[in-house]
Structure formats: structure tokens, C-alpha cells
Amino acid sequence: MDIFKIVVFALPSCLLCILLRQYRPDYSFAVSIVSGIIILLYALPALSNVFKSIDSFVRKANVNTVYIKTAVKIMGLSYITQFSSEMCRDAGENALASCIEVCGKIIMLALSLPIAEALFKLTEGIIP
């Protein structure tokens, strides 16, 4: 992934948002969302390489895939939570952004509980 291509796209988008915010704040917000989505779509091929590397690691290490899948879900959820809360903050909706962050953290905690339980069981087996 070439970060310079992303920057070359993002900086003019940012300038356009700044200019539009003075006259049409609704258009500015729309340009910001569309630009963010385009940048995220550009990063998808790199994400594919990450998943291939994780899959290779799981095969070599003989790790239970449930734990890896859960960890990947939590990472994805954290990115989605951050992106959506920042979009709400850009729109001036700070309370909604905070609610998204709290809900994201609660869901991440709920997803991680089976992993924590497995770790506790593992330590019980090791430490008498």
C-alpha cells in the first residue's frame, strides 16, 4: 500500500471540506464521509495480505482458530468504532460519538470473555 497515494487523495479532500464547511456544512460532511470510505477501500488489498499472514501463522503454530478469529473481530470492531465515532465528532455530535465508543468497548469486552476464560483455565492447569 502506498501511503503517498492516500495522502495525495486525502489532502485535497481535506481542503475541499474546509472550503465547503464555510458555505455548505452538509456537503462538507458528505465529502468527508465519502473520502474516508474511498481511503478505506484503497486499504483493503493490504488487509487481505494481513489475513493471509495470520492464516499462515495459525497453520504453523497449530493455534485454535476460534481465538484468532475473535482477536481479528475485535481489531476490526475497534477500527469501525473509531472511524464512526470520528465521523460523528466531525459532524459535531460528540455525545453520539461517545456512545459509539462505549458500545464498541462493551462489545469488545463481551467478545474477549471466552479468550480470558480459556486463559484462566490454562493457568489453573499449570499452577496447582
Secondary structure, 3 states (H helix, E strand, C coil): CCHHHHHHHHHHHHHHHHHHHHHCHHHHHHHHHHHHHHHHHHHHHHHHHHHHHHHHHHHHHCCCHHHHHHHHHHHHHHHHHHHHHHHHHHCCCHHHHHHHHHHHHHHHHHHHHHHHHHHHHHHHHHCC
